[in-house]
Amino acid sequence: MWDPAKYLDYADLRARPFFDLTGRIPAVSPRRVVDLGCGPGNLTTELARRWPDTVVEAFDSSPEMVAAARARGVAAEVADVRTWSPEPDTDVVVSNAVLQWVPGHDELLRRWAGQLPPGAYLAVQVPGNFGAPSHRIVRDLAAGPAWSAELGPALLREEDAVASPRAYADLLADAGCAVDAWETTYTQPLTGPRAVLEWITGTALRPVRAALSDERWAAFCDDLAPLLDEAYPARPDGTTWFAFRRIFFVARIPG
């Protein structure tokens, strides 16, 4: 279960990769723009603002997120990215921090590249920090004796949940696309107690939260927080720096 309110904590920092991604889409007057995994809709509205004459199609697999998006006026639907196919007039597809949850998404990318119309743009951003201390610590704790029976080591995605920028570029170039691929590591300033725990609660820890009762979730956080605080010590002014690596690519369909 996704918690839209928790996801929107640090909303400005979480939005930075979205704007860096969409800023590299040169489409001028797309007929249809699709937001694959629209979340609470706060960034879907930016697509409508940029292209006011387009049809904006938005969906998410989480009913809670779709409800939050609809409350913002976004005509979102509940749907699964794995079964989505583009309409013939789809000129821009944006997938922001979604495909890391979809094993084998390279096959989806190949399929979409073959289904989108000539000249369309496929723009994707995924996190590239599965090997970061924040994620390794969670995996190790979940696999440890206190938690493995309830969680297990396979609950969270391992480091190969996403590919490298070069691998995505090769995949889409082999499909005939012109590709712009890159990565960025943001040094995010987090504040407050348990800063890194609060940050990852809205995203990476979602499967853990869904698997545990309220009482066990609180106990897991109590075990996790000091480990994260040790790995990410706060500065004397209270700021905790958090390295936030992201992988991007924008592919133009040939034709």
Secondary structure, DSSP 8 states (H G I E B T S, - for coil): ---HHHHTTTHHHHHHHHHHHHTT---SS-SEEEEES-TTSTTHHHHHHHSTTSEEEEEES-HHHHHHHHHTT--EEE--GGG----TTEEEEEEES-GGGSTTHHHHHHHHHHHS-TT-EEEEEEE--TTSHHHHHHHHHHHSTTTTTTT-TTSS--GGGS--HHHHHHHHHHTT-EEEEEEEEEEEEE-STTHHHHHHHTTTTHHHHHHS-HHHHHHHHHHHHHHHHHHS---TTS-EEEEEEEEEEEEE---
